[in-house]
Amino acid sequence: MEAIEDLDRDETVKKSAVRARGNGAANGSGDSKQKAIAHAVSTIEKQFGKGAILTMTADGIDREIERRAMALTALLEPTMILVMGGVVLTIVLAVLMPIMEMNQLVR
């Protein structure tokens, strides 16, 4: 089963490489950039194994998503505190207003 997954992954990588080469030519970017990227990818594959570049890419994407989630959470927490404070204030006023009105009637 693992061999089949490796073959599927190899085919996907080859198709992506062909697409990337085609897009580079259409965009007018130089071959030197593509050669540098291809060299970097082959070096990483030779040094760490075939799936290493995919694992490194996935780890990088995971870190980016986690960083964005933490930033969103950091912005959302104070907002939630303010909203909850407003809800509590509304409840307190809803309880105290009738009591104050009754106090005015007694005087």
N, C-alpha and C positions, 0 to 999 in steps of 0.2 A: 504494500500500500504506500509506503514511504517513497519507493522508487517512482511510482505513478505521480505522486505529488511533486517530486523533484523534476520530472519531465514536464509537468504542467507549468511549474514555476519557470523552468528554463525557456519554454515556449513564450510565456508571458514576458519575460525579460527580453528575449530576442525581438518580439513584436514591438515592445516599448522602445528598444534601441533603434529599430527601423523607423518608427514614427518620429522619434527625436531627431534622427538624421534628416528626415524629410522636412520637418518643421524648421530646422536650422537653416537649410538651404533656402526655404521659402522666405524666411525672415531676413536673409542677407547676412547673417552672422558668419564670422570666419570659421574655417575648418580647424584653426588652431585651438579654439575653445572646445570644440567637440573632441578633438584628439586629446586634449588635456583631461577632459572629463572621462573619456574612455580609458585613458592610462590610469587615472586615479581609481576608477572602478575595478579595472583588472588587477591593479596592485593590491587593493583591499581584498578582492576575492582570493588572490594567491596567498596573501598573508593570513587571512582569517577564515577562509572557506567560502563556499558559494552563497550560503544564506546570510552571511555576516552583513553585507551591505543592506539587505532588506531589514534585518534586525536593527541595525543602527538607524536606518531611516524611520522605522516604526518607533524606536525609542525617542528619537528627536521629535516626532509628531506628538507622542504621548506627553513629553515635557512641555511642548508648546500649548497643548490643550489644557494641561494641568495649570500652567501659568495663567492662561486666560480665565480659567474657572476661579482661580484664587483671586484675581483682580476683580472679577465680577462679584464674588462673595464679599470682598473688602468694601465694595461700593454699596452692596445690598444690605449689609448688616446695620449701618447707621440709619438707613432709610426705614428699615423695619422697626427699629427702636422708636423713631419719631412717629410712625404710623400707630404703633401700639400705645404710645403715650397719648396720642390724640383720642384713641378709642377709650382708654381709661379715663381721660378727662371728660369725655362725653357721658360716660356712665356715672361718674362722680357728680357732675352737674345735674344729670337727670334725677339723681337721688336727693341732692341738696336743694334744688329749686322749690319743690313742694314744701320742704321743711322751712325754708326762709319765708315762703308765702304764708304759711300757718303762723309763723312768729310775728309777721306784720299784722295779721288779723287779731292776734291776742292783744297787741298794744293798743 
